[in-house]
Amino acid sequence: MKVSCPERAILEHVTSRWGVLVLAALLDAESLRFSELRDGIGDVSEKMLTQTLRTLERDGFVRRRARPVIPPHVDYDLTDLGREAAGKVRALAVWTESRVAAVAEAQSAYDAARV
């Protein structure tokens, strides 16, 4: 399969370290506030989370809803497209988790053969 530039950019957004974690977190929740996302993901800077959310929003995966209250209240949730992408990403994450031992074994065999 040849991947064109637009497809590659979308794939990078969805499968980036923070993109995967944002999509997974939102798949498990109806909607989350910024602080809930940050706390749930852990170890992500506010700047990186903001950039990731903006990218996913621009791509049509995430919806940002600002409520006119004081203090400002912003919720994030998945669009239908985002829910579809998140399901695919989650399937890959589940598969990866189930195959960690097999990958570690392959890595050990590779490393031993190179010595």
Secondary structure, DSSP 8 states (H G I E B T S, - for coil): ----HHHHHHHHHHHSHHHHHHHHHHHTSS-EEHHHHHHHH-S--HHHHHHHHHHHHHTTSEEEEEES-SS-EEEEEE-HHHHHHHHHHHHHHHHHHHTHHHHHHHHHHHHHHT-
